[in-house]
Amino acid sequence: MKQKPKKGTSKPEEQKKKSPLGGLGNNWIYLIFFGFIIAYTFFPSPAAESKEIGWSFLQDSLLAKREISKITVVNREFAEIYIKKDTAGITTSKETSNSLFSTVEIPKYRMTIGSVENFENKLQQAQSTLSSIDKIDIQYQNRTNWSETIS
């Protein structure tokens, strides 16, 4: 005669402990690392697609033709220059990065500044002949580069 199993016991397969991660064990570390690589691939840095310019190009070509929509000074080190949407001959500043999921506005130009005060003074002098409507306000941002922080 066969013995019936007791109610409290079950088959050996069912007695194994179930992992809280669904049986992944230590492989979750690799999944997170792979996720960071995918995110870095699909969401590249907008600064990588900006062209480096100098003060003379900014003053003679962009300010003189009133093609700038905004200037953002980042970490008191460099300025990102965005071009107006309707400027003829130059692509719009509303370009997005070539990544699949990104819709970030990308600056057309980038300029390394010596000091914020010097940059502000030069910009005010260059815009002294412009009307108040055409003058460009400077925005300031502090950003953290997480790839440098991690490494």
One Martini backbone bead per residue (centre of mass of N, CA, C, O) as a GRO file, in nm:
protein
  151
    1MET     BB    1   0.096   0.037   0.020
    2LYS     BB    2   0.041   0.356  -0.006
    3GLN     BB    3   0.161   0.651   0.107
    4LYS     BB    4   0.053   0.933   0.236
    5PRO     BB    5   0.118   1.241   0.244
    6LYS     BB    6   0.163   1.482   0.437
    7LYS     BB    7   0.053   1.799   0.466
    8GLY     BB    8   0.346   1.942   0.542
    9THR     BB    9   0.446   1.797   0.293
   10SER     BB   10   0.654   1.789  -0.001
   11LYS     BB   11   0.816   1.814  -0.257
   12PRO     BB   12   1.147   1.884  -0.314
   13GLU     BB   13   1.103   2.122  -0.518
   14GLU     BB   14   0.914   2.288  -0.315
   15GLN     BB   15   1.135   2.316  -0.075
   16LYS     BB   16   1.270   2.522  -0.209
   17LYS     BB   17   1.394   2.822  -0.210
   18LYS     BB   18   1.288   3.133  -0.293
   19SER     BB   19   1.391   3.389  -0.462
   20PRO     BB   20   1.347   3.734  -0.447
   21LEU     BB   21   1.468   3.757  -0.765
   22GLY     BB   22   1.368   3.504  -0.937
   23GLY     BB   23   1.656   3.336  -0.971
   24LEU     BB   24   1.920   3.532  -1.024
   25GLY     BB   25   2.089   3.610  -0.798
   26ASN     BB   26   2.392   3.769  -0.901
   27ASN     BB   27   2.287   3.878  -1.194
   28TRP     BB   28   2.178   4.168  -1.129
   29ILE     BB   29   2.441   4.323  -1.172
   30TYR     BB   30   2.451   4.280  -1.481
   31LEU     BB   31   2.181   4.417  -1.545
   32ILE     BB   32   2.254   4.698  -1.444
   33PHE     BB   33   2.501   4.742  -1.622
   34PHE     BB   34   2.349   4.706  -1.890
   35GLY     BB   35   2.152   4.942  -1.840
   36PHE     BB   36   2.368   5.167  -1.841
   37ILE     BB   37   2.468   5.119  -2.129
   38ILE     BB   38   2.200   5.169  -2.270
   39ALA     BB   39   2.150   5.455  -2.160
   40TYR     BB   40   2.413   5.580  -2.276
   41THR     BB   41   2.338   5.521  -2.573
   42PHE     BB   42   2.043   5.666  -2.581
   43PHE     BB   43   2.172   5.910  -2.374
   44PRO     BB   44   2.349   6.140  -2.472
   45SER     BB   45   2.548   6.401  -2.475
   46PRO     BB   46   2.484   6.719  -2.589
   47ALA     BB   47   2.786   6.826  -2.606
   48ALA     BB   48   2.884   6.630  -2.841
   49GLU     BB   49   2.713   6.819  -3.073
   50SER     BB   50   2.882   7.067  -3.026
   51LYS     BB   51   3.031   7.363  -3.134
   52GLU     BB   52   3.329   7.514  -3.105
   53ILE     BB   53   3.378   7.852  -2.998
   54GLY     BB   54   3.436   8.194  -3.016
   55TRP     BB   55   3.396   8.525  -2.960
   56SER     BB   56   3.403   8.632  -3.253
   57PHE     BB   57   3.175   8.451  -3.361
   58LEU     BB   58   2.957   8.542  -3.167
   59GLN     BB   59   2.966   8.846  -3.239
   60ASP     BB   60   2.975   8.850  -3.564
   61SER     BB   61   2.753   8.617  -3.633
   62LEU     BB   62   2.526   8.597  -3.403
   63LEU     BB   63   2.471   8.880  -3.278
   64ALA     BB   64   2.453   9.052  -3.541
   65LYS     BB   65   2.209   8.847  -3.653
   66ARG     BB   66   2.015   8.748  -3.428
   67GLU     BB   67   2.039   8.402  -3.362
   68ILE     BB   68   1.986   8.399  -3.057
   69SER     BB   69   1.791   8.255  -2.796
   70LYS     BB   70   2.018   8.126  -2.592
   71ILE     BB   71   2.215   8.129  -2.279
   72THR     BB   72   2.416   7.879  -2.108
   73VAL     BB   73   2.570   7.852  -1.799
   74VAL     BB   74   2.802   7.594  -1.705
   75ASN     BB   75   2.971   7.571  -1.416
   76ARG     BB   76   3.141   7.835  -1.488
   77GLU     BB   77   3.288   7.729  -1.785
   78PHE     BB   78   3.042   7.721  -1.999
   79ALA     BB   79   2.867   7.790  -2.308
   80GLU     BB   80   2.541   7.760  -2.436
   81ILE     BB   81   2.423   7.789  -2.776
   82TYR     BB   82   2.114   7.895  -2.901
   83ILE     BB   83   1.912   7.879  -3.181
   84LYS     BB   84   1.688   7.998  -3.366
   85LYS     BB   85   1.426   7.858  -3.536
   86ASP     BB   86   1.403   8.092  -3.788
   87THR     BB   87   1.683   8.060  -3.896
   88ALA     BB   88   1.855   8.112  -4.171
   89GLY     BB   89   2.103   7.862  -4.267
   90ILE     BB   90   2.033   7.735  -3.985
   91THR     BB   91   1.985   7.514  -3.777
   92THR     BB   92   1.807   7.424  -3.527
   93SER     BB   93   1.790   7.403  -3.169
   94LYS     BB   94   1.564   7.160  -3.182
   95GLU     BB   95   1.747   6.952  -3.185
   96THR     BB   96   1.810   6.616  -3.165
   97SER     BB   97   1.929   6.352  -3.076
   98ASN     BB   98   2.020   6.030  -3.217
   99SER     BB   99   1.845   5.903  -3.031
  100LEU     BB  100   1.559   5.723  -2.972
  101PHE     BB  101   1.438   5.880  -2.682
  102SER     BB  102   1.532   6.170  -2.735
  103THR     BB  103   1.419   6.537  -2.655
  104VAL     BB  104   1.664   6.716  -2.639
  105GLU     BB  105   1.791   7.016  -2.634
  106ILE     BB  106   2.046   7.135  -2.852
  107PRO     BB  107   2.327   7.289  -2.875
  108LYS     BB  108   2.506   7.434  -3.133
  109TYR     BB  109   2.696   7.580  -2.924
  110ARG     BB  110   3.030   7.616  -2.769
  111MET     BB  111   3.185   7.798  -2.483
  112THR     BB  112   3.468   7.891  -2.333
  113ILE     BB  113   3.507   8.043  -2.018
  114GLY     BB  114   3.677   8.218  -1.793
  115SER     BB  115   3.456   8.423  -1.678
  116VAL     BB  116   3.152   8.536  -1.598
  117GLU     BB  117   3.203   8.840  -1.578
  118ASN     BB  118   3.348   8.875  -1.849
  119PHE     BB  119   3.120   8.762  -2.025
  120GLU     BB  120   2.902   8.963  -1.941
  121ASN     BB  121   3.049   9.223  -2.030
  122LYS     BB  122   3.083   9.150  -2.330
  123LEU     BB  123   2.780   9.109  -2.386
  124GLN     BB  124   2.686   9.394  -2.310
  125GLN     BB  125   2.861   9.544  -2.519
  126ALA     BB  126   2.750   9.393  -2.773
  127GLN     BB  127   2.433   9.481  -2.683
  128SER     BB  128   2.412   9.802  -2.669
  129THR     BB  129   2.259   9.843  -2.966
  130LEU     BB  130   2.028   9.688  -2.872
  131SER     BB  131   1.734   9.606  -2.805
  132SER     BB  132   1.554   9.475  -2.544
  133ILE     BB  133   1.433   9.241  -2.716
  134ASP     BB  134   1.725   9.132  -2.836
  135LYS     BB  135   1.821   9.058  -2.573
  136ILE     BB  136   2.025   8.833  -2.382
  137ASP     BB  137   1.980   8.606  -2.146
  138ILE     BB  138   2.132   8.450  -1.878
  139GLN     BB  139   2.179   8.121  -1.792
  140TYR     BB  140   2.203   7.899  -1.501
  141GLN     BB  141   2.402   7.594  -1.440
  142ASN     BB  142   2.422   7.291  -1.250
  143ARG     BB  143   2.625   7.005  -1.313
  144THR     BB  144   2.648   6.645  -1.319
  145ASN     BB  145   2.897   6.407  -1.393
  146TRP     BB  146   2.844   6.074  -1.351
  147SER     BB  147   3.082   5.937  -1.502
  148GLU     BB  148   3.302   6.082  -1.326
  149THR     BB  149   3.199   6.007  -1.042
  150ILE     BB  150   3.216   5.692  -1.068
  151SER     BB  151   3.532   5.685  -1.175
   0.00000   0.00000   0.00000
